[in-house]
Amino acid sequence: MGSQGMLVADLLVAQNIAFYVIAVGMVVSAVKVVTVKNMVHAALWLVLVLGGIAAQFILLAAEFVAITQVLVYIGAIVVLFLFGIMLTRAPMGRSTQLDNPAQARAVGAGIAVMLFAVMGFALWDGFQDRQFGQILVQRTAQVSDSIFSTYLLPFEVVSVLLLAALIGAIVLARRD
Amino acid sequence: MLVNQFLFLGAVLFCIGVYGVLARRNAVLVLLSIELILNSVNINLVAFGALWHATDPANLSGQVFALFVIAIAAAEVGVGLAIVLMIYRNRRSIDIDEVDLMKG
């Protein structure tokens, strides 16, 4: 990216610090999501991960996606999960039936570590120390222009899919 | 900022999600882990979108695809939780080890 990229990167110390602080919090919260023994706590740790992702979107100047993340994920999907937890068994304290046996967990951890090794190698090989350069603000008007011109057909397909999924969920969960 | 910062964060979250899917036995917690996986992909999409946007200001494909992923994830959670509820109603358990009716 040359000397200009380095100059821009030198000016981004605050962004880098913010990135690493949020990233460490997100990784700790994500580990809590997959290890904690209380289902309600797992859903609440997930809120921290989702909020951290919204903050990273702000760092990338993608404001509309960040707001959508907060509205849809933290506002709707986590509430849906809490409903799901409460409608199934609802153990409000610690629960012992949540995890596979230790052997299966070790296999899962091994698979995850190997997957990360492969992905980390591929990412490092592909991007090395490539800089973002200047991150321009991606305005909501531009996002809407893109959705309603280039991506109009996929947008309509997604709306039909959402309708189908909602009707399907109602049909499945209905008591008859 | 480095592009790899965001890509590695996405990779870490993805692998934690994969561990969650493999290590958990409770169906709702498996769905939570799948949400982690989908969100890690969103970080990558938005990071690549920001990278492209710097060179081609009219191109916002990364953000648009992230929005599509969010919409699909919402649909997936709705249907997934409905299925989990039905399994719970029929079997009084959401242990995914016991759901082996379609096992070959």
Interface residues (C-beta under 8 A of the other chain):
Chain A: A9 L12 Q15 N16 F19 A23 M26 V27 A30 V31 V33 V34 M39 A42 A43 L46 V49 L50 I53 Q56 F57 L59 L60 A61 A62 F64 V65 T68 Q69 V72 Y73 A76 I77 L80 F81 F83 G84 I85 L87 T88 R89 S95 Q97 L98 D99 N100 A104 R105 V107 G108 A109 I111 A112 V113 L115 F116 M119 G120 L123 W124 F127 Q128 D129 R130 Q131 F132 G133 Q134 I135 L136 Q138 Q142 V143 S146 I147 T150 Y151 P154 V158 L161 L162 A165 L166 G168 A169 I170 L172 A173 R175
Chain B: M1 L2 V3 N4 Q5 F6 L7 F8 L9 A11 V12 L13 F14 C15 I16 G17 V18 Y19 G20 V21 L22 A23 R24 R25 N26 V28 L29 L31 L32 S33 E35 L36 N39 N42 I43 V46 A47 G49 A50 L51 H53 A54 P57 A58 N59 L60 S61 G62 Q63 V64 A66 L67 F68 I70 A71 I72 A73 A74 A75 E76 V77 G78 V79 L81 A82 I83 V84 L85 M86 Y88 R89 I94 D95 D97
